[in-house]
Amino acid sequence: MFARLTRRPVVISLVLVASALALITLVPDASHASLPPSVDGQPLPSLAPMLEKVTPAVVNISTKTRVQVRDPYFDDPMFRQFFGVPNSPRERVEQSLGSGVIVDAAKGYVLTNNHVVGGADDITVSLQDGRNFKGKLVGADPDTDVAVVQIPATNLQALPMADSSKLRVGDFVVAVGDPFGLSQTVTSGIVSALGRSGLGGNGYQNFIQTDASINPGNSGGALVNLHGQLVGINTMIFSPSGGNVGIGFAIPTNLSGEVMRQLIATGKVNRGNLGVETQDITPRIAQILGLKATDGAVVTRVATGSAAGDADIQVGDVITAIDGKPLHNAQELRNAEGLLPVGSAVKLSVQRNGSTHDVTAKLVAEKLATLDGDKLDPRLAGVTFNELSQNQRGQGVAGVGVGAIRAGSPAAQAGLQANDIVVGVGNLRVPNLRTLQQLAGVNPQQLVLVVAGEDGVRYVDVR
């Protein structure tokens, strides 16, 4: 079970066991039980000097999200009028806690997770020195779970970013954050694995795995090397119970840093795109294509004018490696493609008619068709709909994405959120943008959107 690390604070009671205390009396001289100050004339190593420079750059982030409360009785205007209930929408406030890392002291940029601050109405950043600031969301990328917050603060201390590609399995690392709503906590361990992916969810994954203890509340916190340099942003754990079992994951700085630069520059991330749709190779497909193995991804569609088309990739080709790294399935290709920025040149190993050759393709930005909501229905003014990305379509997702939504618009008040996916309008299924566009001017008396989001499928009644 994979768990995000944002959590409301809980109180942990630590009970001192009398028998454990009694053990101290068994030691004739307590001074012999302590560690010596030096060994062979050399002082014992300590992380304290490094952490003195690191911990001021790790912050606590608390958020408040106002969620409209829906009720079939109180949503009825006649019911409200009869019982004298105010027309103003009823809300509840959800609160959460996480962590963040100051990466630019001059401009006040804080790097954290999207699931810590995404969709929040209020963001408060608390520094180690006791100062609190209201944070401004610069941008967020759900696909990599990276977000950037800015605070209007001076005298900040930032963490330098290391080249995470130089990490090795076995390197010592230290995790810093605010688990369980406690004050700042430091844990240490090693890098257990690199390049972890396929851990659930639809995002792009290239995680650092560590056994440094990571718990709820550590989301967005720092994973640093022994030089005090940032190597990763802690994001989730594998846990059957919700607690730490020694398997945690962090987003490497080479990925989070690139996403951060794009979010600061444009507020969004433009990913490279090959312009192909692929599928896994089953034993039956392998037999039809005359393949000896089922590793790789078979091309089922090549977009006109795409990078793949320019590289002479054709339907029926099998892509077996990207930049020399073997591909086992279509998901690995989508993941590798989505982690590379626009303009990247990639080498693809392609198998066709029993022979393998290498081609080079230059990734271009994916262009998604968009549609303004007010062209569909006046009640959808302030909403921008967009075609789903190739990555989403490749994973079998159908519908229309909500690209942006104006705060205070009727749809926003009804609970529609950016990055939601509209899968239906009333009883009509909406598999793509073209189908939604055909509803322009219909203006039904009751406009109910069937929406898929992070919490599952829900109905949004827009008035």
C-alpha positions as CSV (number, residue, x, y, z in Angstrom):
1,M,0.0,0.0,0.0
2,F,1.5,3.3,-1.1
3,A,0.6,6.3,1.1
4,R,1.1,10.0,0.6
5,L,2.7,11.6,3.6
6,T,0.5,14.6,4.4
7,R,-1.5,14.1,7.6
8,R,-3.3,15.9,10.4
9,P,-1.2,16.1,13.6
10,V,-1.6,13.4,16.1
11,V,-0.3,13.1,19.7
12,I,2.0,10.2,20.5
13,S,2.4,9.1,24.1
14,L,5.7,7.7,24.9
15,V,5.6,5.4,28.0
16,L,8.8,4.8,29.9
17,V,9.0,1.2,31.0
18,A,10.3,0.7,34.6
19,S,12.2,-2.4,33.7
20,A,14.2,-0.5,31.1
21,L,15.1,2.1,33.6
22,A,16.2,-0.6,36.0
23,L,18.8,-1.8,33.5
24,I,20.8,1.4,34.2
25,T,21.4,0.3,37.8
26,L,23.1,-2.8,36.5
27,V,26.0,-0.8,35.1
28,P,28.6,-0.3,37.8
29,D,29.9,3.0,36.3
30,A,27.6,4.9,34.0
31,S,30.6,6.8,32.4
32,H,31.8,3.5,30.9
33,A,28.4,3.1,29.1
34,S,28.6,6.3,27.1
35,L,30.4,6.7,23.8
36,P,34.0,8.0,24.1
37,P,34.6,11.5,22.7
38,S,37.3,10.2,20.4
39,V,38.8,7.0,19.0
40,D,42.5,6.8,18.3
41,G,42.7,10.5,18.8
42,Q,40.0,11.2,16.1
43,P,36.6,12.7,17.1
44,L,33.6,10.6,16.4
45,P,31.8,11.6,13.2
46,S,28.5,13.6,13.7
47,L,25.8,14.8,11.4
48,A,25.2,17.8,13.6
49,P,27.6,20.3,11.8
50,M,25.9,19.5,8.5
51,L,22.4,19.6,9.9
52,E,23.0,23.1,11.4
53,K,23.2,24.4,7.8
54,V,20.3,22.2,6.5
55,T,17.5,22.4,9.0
56,P,16.9,26.2,8.7
57,A,16.0,25.6,5.0
58,V,13.3,22.9,5.8
59,V,9.9,24.4,6.6
60,N,6.5,23.3,7.9
61,I,3.5,23.8,5.5
62,S,0.0,23.9,6.8
63,T,-3.0,24.3,4.5
64,K,-6.7,24.9,4.7
65,T,-9.1,23.9,1.9
66,R,-12.7,24.9,1.9
67,V,-15.0,22.2,0.6
68,Q,-18.6,22.9,-0.2
69,V,-21.0,20.6,1.7
70,R,-23.6,19.1,-0.5
71,D,-27.0,17.9,0.9
72,P,-30.0,16.8,-1.2
73,Y,-32.4,18.6,1.3
74,F,-30.4,21.8,1.9
75,D,-29.6,22.1,-1.8
76,D,-33.3,22.4,-2.6
77,P,-34.3,26.1,-2.7
78,M,-37.9,25.4,-1.5
79,F,-36.6,23.4,1.5
80,R,-34.2,26.3,2.4
81,Q,-37.0,28.9,2.0
82,F,-39.5,26.8,4.1
83,F,-37.0,26.3,7.0
84,G,-35.4,29.7,6.7
85,V,-31.9,28.3,5.8
86,P,-29.6,31.0,4.3
87,N,-28.8,30.7,0.6
88,S,-25.1,31.0,1.1
89,P,-23.3,27.7,0.4
90,R,-22.4,25.6,3.4
91,E,-18.7,24.7,3.7
92,R,-16.3,22.6,5.8
93,V,-12.6,23.4,6.2
94,E,-10.1,20.6,5.7
95,Q,-6.6,21.1,7.2
96,S,-3.4,19.2,6.5
97,L,0.3,19.4,7.3
98,G,3.4,18.8,5.3
99,S,6.9,20.0,4.8
100,G,8.9,22.0,2.2
101,V,12.4,23.1,1.3
102,I,13.7,26.6,0.6
103,V,15.6,26.4,-2.6
104,D,16.0,30.2,-3.4
105,A,16.6,32.5,-0.5
106,A,16.5,35.7,-2.5
107,K,13.1,35.0,-4.1
108,G,11.6,33.0,-1.3
109,Y,10.9,29.9,-3.4
110,V,9.9,26.7,-1.5
111,L,9.8,23.3,-3.2
112,T,7.2,20.8,-1.9
113,N,4.7,18.2,-3.1
114,N,1.6,18.9,-5.1
115,H,-0.4,16.8,-2.8
116,V,0.6,19.1,0.1
117,V,-0.6,22.3,-1.4
118,G,-2.6,21.4,-4.5
119,G,-6.2,22.8,-4.3
120,A,-5.5,24.6,-1.0
121,D,-7.2,28.0,-0.3
122,D,-4.7,29.0,2.4
123,I,-1.1,28.1,2.7
124,T,1.0,28.9,5.8
125,V,4.7,28.4,5.8
126,S,6.4,28.2,9.2
127,L,10.2,28.6,9.5
128,Q,12.5,27.0,12.0
129,D,13.1,30.4,13.6
130,G,9.4,30.7,14.5
131,R,8.3,33.1,11.7
132,N,5.1,32.4,9.8
133,F,4.3,33.6,6.2
134,K,1.3,33.2,3.9
135,G,2.5,31.2,0.9
136,K,1.6,31.9,-2.7
137,L,1.3,28.9,-5.0
138,V,3.5,29.6,-8.0
139,G,2.6,26.4,-9.8
140,A,2.0,22.7,-9.3
141,D,2.4,19.6,-11.4
142,P,0.3,16.6,-10.3
143,D,2.0,14.3,-12.8
144,T,5.3,14.5,-10.8
145,D,3.8,15.6,-7.5
146,V,5.9,18.7,-7.5
147,A,4.8,22.2,-6.4
148,V,6.5,25.6,-5.8
149,V,5.3,28.1,-3.2
150,Q,6.7,31.6,-2.7
151,I,6.9,33.5,0.6
152,P,7.6,37.2,1.2
153,A,10.5,36.6,3.6
154,T,14.0,37.9,4.1
155,N,17.1,36.4,5.8
156,L,16.3,32.9,4.4
157,Q,18.7,30.0,4.1
158,A,18.4,27.8,1.0
159,L,19.6,24.3,0.3
160,P,21.9,23.8,-2.7
161,M,20.7,21.1,-5.2
162,A,23.0,18.2,-5.9
163,D,23.2,16.2,-9.2
164,S,20.9,13.3,-8.2
165,S,22.2,11.2,-11.1
166,K,25.4,10.7,-9.2
167,L,23.6,9.0,-6.3
168,R,24.5,5.3,-5.8
169,V,22.7,2.5,-4.0
170,G,24.3,2.5,-0.5
171,D,25.0,6.2,-0.3
172,F,24.1,7.7,3.1
173,V,21.2,10.1,3.1
174,V,19.3,12.1,5.8
175,A,15.5,12.9,5.7
176,V,14.3,16.2,7.3
177,G,10.7,17.1,7.8
178,D,7.8,17.5,10.3
179,P,6.3,14.0,10.7
180,F,3.0,13.6,12.6
181,G,2.8,17.4,13.2
182,L,5.7,17.3,15.6
183,S,8.5,19.8,15.3
184,Q,11.3,19.3,12.8
185,T,12.7,15.7,12.9
186,V,15.8,14.2,11.3
187,T,16.3,10.6,10.4
188,S,19.1,8.9,8.5
189,G,19.6,5.8,6.3
190,I,20.9,4.8,2.9
191,V,19.7,4.9,-0.7
192,S,18.1,1.5,-1.1
193,A,17.3,1.7,-4.8
194,L,17.2,4.1,-7.7
195,G,14.8,4.7,-10.6
196,R,11.8,3.2,-9.0
197,S,8.6,3.4,-11.0
198,G,5.3,1.6,-11.5
199,L,4.2,2.3,-7.9
200,G,0.6,3.1,-8.7
201,G,-1.0,6.3,-10.0
202,N,-0.9,7.9,-13.4
203,G,2.1,10.2,-12.9
204,Y,5.6,10.1,-14.1
205,Q,7.9,8.2,-11.7
206,N,11.6,8.0,-11.1
207,F,11.9,7.7,-7.4
208,I,14.8,7.4,-5.0
209,Q,14.1,4.6,-2.5
210,T,15.5,5.0,1.0
211,D,15.3,3.3,4.4
212,A,15.7,6.6,6.2
213,S,12.5,6.8,8.4
214,I,9.8,8.7,6.6
215,N,6.3,9.2,8.1
216,P,3.1,11.1,7.5
217,G,3.9,14.8,7.5
218,N,7.3,14.3,5.8
219,S,5.7,15.1,2.4
220,G,7.7,17.8,0.7
221,G,10.6,17.5,3.1
222,A,14.3,17.3,2.2
223,L,16.4,14.2,1.5
224,V,20.0,15.4,1.7
225,N,23.4,13.8,1.2
226,L,26.2,14.0,3.8
227,H,27.4,17.3,2.2
228,G,24.1,18.9,3.1
229,Q,22.9,19.1,-0.5
230,L,19.4,18.4,-1.6
231,V,19.1,15.1,-3.5
232,G,15.3,14.5,-3.3
233,I,11.9,15.6,-2.1
234,N,10.3,13.1,0.2
235,T,6.9,12.1,-1.3
236,M,5.4,8.8,-0.2
237,I,6.0,5.5,1.7
238,F,5.1,1.9,1.2
239,S,3.3,0.8,4.3
240,P,0.7,-1.9,5.1
241,S,-0.3,0.0,8.3
242,G,0.3,3.7,7.5
243,G,3.5,3.8,9.5
244,N,7.1,3.6,8.4
245,V,8.5,0.1,7.5
246,G,11.8,1.2,6.0
247,I,10.6,1.8,2.4
248,G,10.2,5.5,1.5
249,F,10.4,7.3,-1.8
250,A,11.7,10.7,-2.9
251,I,11.6,12.7,-6.1
252,P,15.2,13.2,-7.3
253,T,16.4,16.8,-7.7
254,N,17.2,16.4,-11.4
255,L,13.5,15.8,-12.0
256,S,12.0,18.2,-9.4
257,G,14.5,20.9,-10.3
258,E,13.5,20.8,-14.0
259,V,9.8,20.9,-13.1
260,M,10.4,23.8,-10.7
261,R,12.2,25.8,-13.3
262,Q,9.2,25.4,-15.7
263,L,6.7,26.2,-13.0
264,I,8.5,29.4,-12.1
265,A,8.9,30.4,-15.7
266,T,5.4,29.6,-17.0
267,G,3.3,28.3,-14.2
268,K,3.0,24.9,-15.9
269,V,5.1,22.1,-17.3
270,N,5.6,21.4,-21.0
271,R,6.6,17.9,-21.5
272,G,8.3,16.3,-24.5
273,N,6.2,14.2,-26.7
274,L,7.0,11.5,-29.3
275,G,3.5,11.5,-30.8
276,V,3.0,7.7,-30.6
277,E,0.5,5.5,-29.0
278,T,1.7,2.1,-27.9
279,Q,0.5,-1.0,-26.1
280,D,2.1,-3.9,-24.2
281,I,3.1,-7.0,-26.2
282,T,1.1,-10.0,-25.2
283,P,2.2,-13.6,-26.2
284,R,-0.4,-13.5,-29.0
285,I,0.9,-10.2,-30.4
286,A,4.5,-11.5,-30.1
287,Q,3.4,-14.6,-32.2
288,I,1.7,-12.4,-34.8
289,L,4.8,-10.1,-35.1
290,G,7.3,-12.9,-35.0
291,L,8.9,-11.7,-31.8
292,K,10.9,-13.9,-29.5
293,A,10.0,-12.0,-26.4
294,T,7.2,-9.8,-25.0
295,D,9.5,-7.0,-23.8
296,G,9.0,-3.6,-25.4
297,A,6.1,-1.6,-26.7
298,V,4.3,-2.0,-30.0
299,V,3.4,1.2,-31.9
300,T,-0.4,1.4,-32.6
301,R,-0.6,5.0,-33.9
302,V,1.8,7.7,-35.1
303,A,0.5,11.3,-35.1
304,T,1.0,13.3,-38.2
305,G,3.9,15.7,-38.0
306,S,5.1,14.2,-34.7
307,A,8.7,13.6,-33.6
308,A,8.1,9.9,-34.1
309,G,6.8,10.4,-37.6
310,D,9.9,12.5,-38.5
311,A,12.1,9.7,-37.2
312,D,10.3,7.2,-39.6
313,I,8.6,5.2,-36.8
314,Q,5.7,3.3,-38.2
315,V,2.7,1.4,-36.9
316,G,3.7,-2.1,-36.0
317,D,7.2,-1.2,-35.0
318,V,8.4,-2.4,-31.6
319,I,10.3,0.1,-29.4
320,T,12.7,-2.0,-27.3
321,A,14.9,0.7,-25.7
322,I,15.2,4.4,-25.1
323,D,18.6,6.0,-24.7
324,G,20.1,2.6,-24.3
325,K,17.8,1.5,-21.4
326,P,15.7,-1.6,-22.2
327,L,11.9,-1.1,-22.2
328,H,9.7,-3.8,-20.8
329,N,6.3,-2.4,-21.5
330,A,4.3,0.6,-22.8
331,Q,4.1,2.2,-19.4
332,E,7.9,2.4,-19.1
333,L,8.0,4.2,-22.5
334,R,5.3,6.8,-21.4
335,N,7.2,7.3,-18.1
336,A,10.6,7.9,-19.8
337,E,9.0,10.2,-22.4
338,G,7.2,12.3,-19.8
339,L,10.3,12.8,-17.6
340,L,12.2,14.4,-20.5
341,P,11.9,18.2,-21.3
342,V,10.8,19.6,-24.6
343,G,13.7,19.6,-27.1
344,S,15.4,16.5,-25.8
345,A,16.9,14.3,-28.4
346,V,16.3,10.6,-27.6
347,K,17.7,7.5,-29.2
348,L,15.1,4.7,-29.8
349,S,15.9,1.1,-30.6
350,V,13.2,0.0,-33.0
351,Q,12.5,-3.6,-34.2
352,R,10.9,-4.0,-37.6
353,N,10.6,-7.1,-39.7
354,G,13.0,-9.1,-37.6
355,S,15.8,-6.5,-37.6
356,T,16.6,-3.8,-35.1
357,H,17.9,-0.3,-35.8
358,D,18.4,2.9,-33.9
359,V,16.7,6.2,-34.7
360,T,16.9,9.7,-33.0
361,A,13.8,11.7,-32.3
362,K,13.6,15.3,-30.9
363,L,10.8,15.6,-28.4
364,V,8.3,18.4,-29.1
365,A,5.6,19.9,-26.9
366,E,2.2,18.2,-27.0
367,K,-0.5,20.5,-28.3
368,L,-3.9,19.9,-26.7
369,A,-7.0,21.4,-28.1
370,T,-8.9,23.6,-25.6
371,L,-12.5,25.0,-25.3
372,D,-13.8,27.9,-23.3
373,G,-16.7,26.9,-21.1
374,D,-18.8,29.9,-21.9
375,K,-19.1,28.7,-25.5
376,L,-20.9,25.6,-24.2
377,D,-23.1,27.1,-21.5
378,P,-23.2,30.5,-19.7
379,R,-22.9,28.6,-16.4
380,L,-19.5,27.3,-17.4
381,A,-18.0,30.7,-17.9
382,G,-14.5,30.8,-16.3
383,V,-13.8,27.2,-17.1
384,T,-11.3,26.1,-19.7
385,F,-11.6,22.5,-20.9
386,N,-8.9,20.6,-22.7
387,E,-8.3,17.4,-24.6
388,L,-6.6,14.7,-22.5
389,S,-2.9,14.1,-22.9
390,Q,-1.5,11.2,-24.8
391,N,-0.2,9.8,-21.5
392,Q,-3.8,9.8,-20.1
393,R,-5.3,8.3,-23.2
394,G,-2.6,5.7,-23.3
395,Q,-3.7,4.5,-19.9
396,G,-7.3,4.1,-21.0
397,V,-8.6,7.4,-19.5
398,A,-11.5,8.9,-21.4
399,G,-13.1,12.3,-20.9
400,V,-12.3,16.0,-21.0
401,G,-9.8,17.7,-18.7
402,V,-10.4,20.8,-16.7
403,G,-7.4,22.9,-17.5
404,A,-8.2,26.0,-15.6
405,I,-11.1,27.4,-13.5
406,R,-11.7,31.0,-12.4
407,A,-12.1,31.4,-8.6
408,G,-15.6,32.4,-7.7
409,S,-17.1,31.2,-11.0
410,P,-20.4,29.1,-10.8
411,A,-18.5,26.0,-11.6
412,A,-15.8,26.7,-8.9
413,Q,-18.5,27.3,-6.3
414,A,-20.2,24.0,-7.3
415,G,-16.9,22.2,-6.6
416,L,-15.3,21.8,-10.0
417,Q,-11.5,21.8,-9.7
418,A,-8.5,22.2,-12.1
419,N,-7.2,18.8,-13.3
420,D,-10.6,17.2,-12.8
421,I,-11.8,15.0,-15.7
422,V,-15.4,15.4,-17.0
423,V,-16.6,12.0,-18.1
424,G,-20.3,12.9,-18.5
425,V,-22.9,15.6,-18.7
426,G,-26.2,14.5,-17.2
427,N,-26.9,11.0,-18.6
428,L,-24.6,11.6,-21.6
429,R,-21.2,10.0,-21.7
430,V,-18.4,12.5,-22.8
431,P,-15.4,10.5,-24.0
432,N,-13.6,13.4,-25.7
433,L,-13.6,17.1,-26.3
434,R,-15.4,16.8,-29.6
435,T,-18.4,15.2,-27.9
436,L,-18.5,17.9,-25.3
437,Q,-18.3,20.6,-28.1
438,Q,-21.4,19.1,-29.7
439,L,-23.4,20.1,-26.5
440,A,-22.8,23.8,-27.2
441,G,-26.1,25.8,-27.0
442,V,-28.1,22.9,-25.5
443,N,-28.4,24.7,-22.1
444,P,-30.2,22.1,-20.1
445,Q,-32.4,23.3,-17.2
446,Q,-30.2,21.4,-14.7
447,L,-26.4,21.2,-15.6
448,V,-24.9,18.2,-13.8
449,L,-21.3,17.2,-14.6
450,V,-20.1,13.7,-13.9
451,V,-16.5,14.3,-12.8
452,A,-13.6,12.0,-12.0
453,G,-11.0,13.4,-9.6
454,E,-8.4,12.2,-7.0
455,D,-11.3,11.3,-4.6
456,G,-13.2,9.2,-7.2
457,V,-16.3,10.0,-9.3
458,R,-18.7,12.7,-8.1
459,Y,-21.5,14.8,-9.4
460,V,-21.1,18.6,-9.8
461,D,-24.4,20.6,-10.0
462,V,-23.5,23.9,-11.7
463,R,-26.1,26.7,-11.3
